[in-house]
Amino acid sequence: MKINFTKFLFLIFFLISCINENKKQTNTYFSLVEFFNQETVRLIKQKKTLNKIIKNDEIIKQKIISEIDWNKELEIFKECDINKPAWKSLYHIENEQLGNETIVRFTALEDDLLIKNICIKKNIENNVVEIQINKSTKNNLYSSEEELIYNIKTGYSIKRNQKVFLLGNSKLYIKASFLL
C-alpha cells in the first residue's frame, strides 16, 4: 500500500494542531472569569435575591429582584479579566499582608490599558472576600471612570462617571445588596 506523502504530512499537521488546541491556557493573573463563574453557582444554590438601588444622575430607582440571571448580573466583572495573551506582562503584581487579610494588587504598567488596577482581598484561609476594580478610558470626545466593588457577603457596587463632548457629564451608581 502506497501512502501519498502529501496526505501523510497533512495528517501529521492536523494531529499536531489538535494537540495544541487541547492545551489549556494558563492564567498569568487571577482569573475573574473563573471566580465569578464559581460565584454564579454559589449564588444560585443559595437562592440569593438582590435589593438594587440605581442612581442615574438625579433619578433614583430601587427594586427587589428574586429572579436573577447571575451570569448576566456578574458579566461586568468578568469583562474585566486581564488574562489576555497580549497583556501577559503589562500588570505589576503586589502582595501585602494586613493582619489576617492578604491584599493582591494588579496595577497596569501602561496608561492606555482600560483596567487600571484590580485589588483582591483574601481572608486567612486564602479565600477571596472582596474584589475592587478600577477602569478608566479617555480620548478627545469621551472619558469614563468606573469603580466596581464585589463583596461575597454583602453584594456589589458600581460607580461610573462619564464625560461626553457636547453631551456633558453623567453619573451612575448601582448598589446591589444580597438578601436571603
C-alpha positions as CSV (number, residue, x, y, z in Angstrom):
1,M,0.0,0.0,0.0
2,K,1.4,3.3,-1.1
3,I,0.9,6.3,1.2
4,N,0.7,9.6,-0.5
5,F,3.4,11.8,1.1
6,T,1.3,15.0,0.9
7,K,-1.6,13.2,2.7
8,F,0.7,11.9,5.3
9,L,2.1,15.4,6.0
10,F,-1.4,16.8,6.1
11,L,-2.4,14.2,8.7
12,I,0.6,14.9,10.9
13,F,-0.1,18.7,10.8
14,F,-3.7,18.1,11.6
15,L,-2.9,15.9,14.6
16,I,-0.4,18.5,15.9
17,S,-2.9,21.3,15.6
18,C,-5.5,19.2,17.5
19,I,-3.0,18.6,20.3
20,N,-2.2,22.3,20.6
21,E,-5.9,23.2,20.7
22,N,-6.4,20.9,23.7
23,K,-3.7,22.6,25.8
24,K,-5.4,24.7,28.5
25,Q,-4.3,28.3,28.6
26,T,-2.7,29.0,31.9
27,N,-3.6,32.3,33.6
28,T,-0.9,34.7,34.4
29,Y,-3.1,36.7,36.7
30,F,-6.1,36.0,39.0
31,S,-9.0,34.8,36.8
32,L,-12.0,37.0,37.3
33,V,-13.9,34.8,34.8
34,E,-13.3,31.6,36.9
35,F,-14.1,33.4,40.2
36,F,-17.4,34.9,39.0
37,N,-18.4,31.6,37.4
38,Q,-18.0,30.0,40.8
39,E,-19.8,32.8,42.5
40,T,-22.7,32.3,40.0
41,V,-23.0,28.7,41.1
42,R,-22.9,29.7,44.8
43,L,-25.5,32.4,44.4
44,I,-27.9,30.1,42.5
45,K,-27.5,27.4,45.2
46,Q,-28.1,29.9,48.0
47,K,-31.1,31.4,46.1
48,K,-29.9,34.9,46.8
49,T,-32.1,37.9,45.9
50,L,-31.0,41.5,45.5
51,N,-32.0,44.9,46.8
52,K,-30.9,47.0,43.9
53,I,-30.6,50.8,44.1
54,I,-29.8,52.6,40.8
55,K,-29.0,56.3,40.8
56,N,-28.6,57.7,37.3
57,D,-27.7,61.4,37.6
58,E,-30.5,62.5,39.9
59,I,-33.0,59.8,39.2
60,I,-33.1,57.0,41.9
61,K,-34.8,53.6,41.4
62,Q,-35.0,50.8,43.9
63,K,-36.2,47.3,43.4
64,I,-36.0,43.9,45.0
65,I,-35.1,41.2,42.5
66,S,-35.6,37.5,43.1
67,E,-35.5,36.0,39.6
68,I,-31.8,36.7,38.7
69,D,-29.7,35.6,35.8
70,W,-26.4,35.6,37.8
71,N,-24.3,35.1,34.7
72,K,-25.7,38.3,33.2
73,E,-25.7,40.2,36.5
74,L,-22.0,39.5,37.1
75,E,-20.9,39.8,33.5
76,I,-19.5,43.4,34.0
77,F,-17.0,41.9,36.5
78,K,-16.0,39.0,34.1
79,E,-15.3,41.5,31.4
80,C,-12.5,43.0,33.5
81,D,-10.4,39.8,33.4
82,I,-6.9,40.7,32.5
83,N,-5.8,37.2,31.4
84,K,-5.3,38.1,27.7
85,P,-2.2,36.8,25.9
86,A,-1.3,40.4,24.8
87,W,-1.4,41.6,28.4
88,K,0.8,38.9,29.8
89,S,3.5,41.3,31.2
90,L,1.5,44.5,31.4
91,Y,0.5,44.4,35.0
92,H,2.6,44.6,38.2
93,I,1.6,42.2,40.9
94,E,2.0,43.2,44.6
95,N,1.1,41.2,47.7
96,E,0.6,42.8,51.0
97,Q,-0.3,41.2,54.4
98,L,-2.6,43.2,56.6
99,G,-3.4,41.3,59.8
100,N,-5.4,38.3,58.8
101,E,-6.0,39.6,55.3
102,T,-3.9,39.3,52.2
103,I,-4.2,42.0,49.6
104,V,-3.2,41.2,46.0
105,R,-2.9,44.2,43.6
106,F,-2.6,44.1,39.9
107,T,-1.6,47.5,38.5
108,A,-1.5,48.5,34.8
109,L,2.0,49.4,33.6
110,E,0.7,51.3,30.6
111,D,-1.7,54.2,30.7
112,D,-3.8,53.1,27.7
113,L,-5.0,49.9,29.4
114,L,-8.7,50.0,30.2
115,I,-8.3,48.1,33.5
116,K,-6.1,50.3,35.7
117,N,-6.0,48.1,38.8
118,I,-7.6,45.1,40.5
119,C,-7.4,44.7,44.2
120,I,-8.3,41.3,45.7
121,K,-8.8,40.8,49.5
122,K,-8.4,37.3,50.8
123,N,-9.0,36.0,54.3
124,I,-6.8,33.9,56.5
125,E,-8.0,30.8,54.7
126,N,-6.9,32.4,51.4
127,N,-10.5,32.7,50.2
128,V,-11.5,35.8,48.2
129,V,-13.7,38.1,50.3
130,E,-13.7,41.3,48.1
131,I,-12.6,42.5,44.7
132,Q,-12.2,46.1,43.7
133,I,-11.6,47.1,40.0
134,N,-10.8,50.5,38.6
135,K,-11.3,51.2,34.9
136,S,-10.6,54.3,33.0
137,T,-10.6,55.4,29.4
138,K,-10.1,58.8,27.8
139,N,-10.0,60.4,24.3
140,N,-10.8,63.7,22.8
141,L,-14.5,63.2,22.8
142,Y,-15.1,60.9,25.8
143,S,-13.8,60.0,29.2
144,S,-15.1,57.4,31.6
145,E,-14.0,56.2,35.1
146,E,-15.5,53.2,36.8
147,E,-15.1,51.6,40.2
148,L,-16.5,48.1,40.7
149,I,-16.6,46.5,44.1
150,Y,-17.8,43.0,44.8
151,N,-18.1,41.6,48.3
152,I,-19.0,37.9,48.7
153,K,-21.2,38.6,51.8
154,T,-22.8,41.9,51.1
155,G,-23.1,42.4,47.3
156,Y,-21.6,44.8,44.8
157,S,-21.5,48.4,43.8
158,I,-20.7,50.2,40.5
159,K,-19.7,53.9,40.2
160,R,-19.4,55.4,36.8
161,N,-18.6,58.9,35.8
162,Q,-18.7,59.8,32.1
163,K,-18.0,63.0,30.2
164,V,-19.0,63.2,26.6
165,F,-18.1,66.1,24.5
166,L,-21.2,68.3,23.7
167,L,-23.4,66.0,25.9
168,G,-22.0,66.8,29.3
169,N,-21.4,64.7,32.4
170,S,-23.3,61.6,33.5
171,K,-23.0,59.7,36.8
172,L,-24.3,56.3,37.6
173,Y,-24.3,54.5,40.9
174,I,-25.6,51.0,41.5
175,K,-25.7,49.3,44.9
176,A,-26.9,45.7,44.9
177,S,-27.2,44.2,48.3
178,F,-27.6,40.4,48.9
179,L,-30.8,39.3,50.6
180,L,-31.8,35.8,51.5
